[in-house]
Amino acid sequence: MNTKLTLTIDQSIIEKAKKYARKKERSLSDLIENYLKALTAKEIPQQEEFSPAVESLKGSFKMPKDFDYKKELTDRLSEKYL
């Protein structure tokens, strides 16, 4: 269901946005709606779906609280490729 929304935006920004929308052959409403979708999608964590094999491994070990994944990955890749 679509609903009207009133926004207060600087006139110069509105004009630039309208030109941009015309170039992309889209409506300004469509651009704003998609922007808001993208913006809010980042804040809502998406549940990742794993294969049954990976699901069965969940909880099979506990990592130390101070485990640094990025450092460990860097170390392993350095050993492998350097």
TADA-V75759 format. One line per field, one symbol per residue. ss: DSSP state (H for helix, E for strand, - for the rest). phi: phi as a letter, one per 30 degrees, with the letter a starting at -180 (. if undefined). psi: psi as a letter, one per 40 degrees, with the letter a starting at -180 (. if undefined). A space follows every 50 residues. Layout:
ss=???
phi=???
psi=???
This chain:
ss=----------HHHHHHHHHHHHH----HHHHHHHHHHHHHHHH------- -HHHHHH-----------HHHHHHHHHHHHH-
phi=.cbdbcbcbeedddddddddddddhbddeddddddddddddddcddddcc deddeddeidacdddcdcedddddddddddcc
psi=hiiihhihihdddddddddddddefiiddddddddddddddddhhhhihi idddddeheeihiidehgdddddddddddde.
